[in-house]
Amino acid sequence: MNTRTTKMNSIKWNLVVLVAAAVLLVGIGVPASSSGISIQKVNAQGANKTNATTGYFTSGPNITGSIAMGPTIAKAIASQVHVSLANASTTAEKAVGTNAHAVAVRIGVVHGFLVYMALVVDSSNNFHGDIIDPGNGKVLSSSPTSMGTMMGNGGMMGNEGMMK
């Protein structure tokens, strides 16, 4: 397999995971704008129209197919998520230590994997970024983080997701 084919397959897989995560979030009632997920759609000519509310393509004929993407993908992902956001929050707090408190937890994608991303404050008021696996509840990463990292590009509140 050549480098271009490998890169294209990687891009396609990342897009599938990102779309699946967005559909899951919308399916469970989290608007994409508050989740930090942004998806841009462009066809070969670069001019598809999308519905501002649903995010679905609206160009072409008005059709109703037999398989709705949103519910189908949401069901597929939901069948793999075995840990609730509340349990992920508790796990993140325990990973940081006694008297730690999760101040923000969200679901997202890191390196092509669906994860919970938690921002936790320890007993000394230091911030920590924890990544929890939604499939098995294991802590995948736990590390101190600064306010600058948290608020900047690449931080939990940024557009790129915590801990690239």
C-alpha angles and dihedrals in degrees: 000000000000125000094254093053091048091049092048091050090050092050091048092050092048090049091050091051092046093049091046091052092048091050090048092051093048090044091056093044103263111129114227091235092062093043094059093241117135122181124187119196123206130165127206090278091044097233115098118147118225131195108250092218102045101023090224124136112264101183120103128033120338103253139165113208129193097249118056109205098212100057093036095054093039090055092048092051095040090056088061098045107089099161123073123225089246092054091047088053091053092047091051091051092050091049091057097045147248116344092011117146129201108228097180134013126177139163118246147138124273120180090342096310128112108238143161111245115204131189109206131186116211128212090272092053093252119143124238130187115217128186116202127192109237091204100058106004095241121148106247095181137001122177141149114262134190129235088246093055091044095052099034132078106298095026128113091266093042129089098254101060129249121299105003 
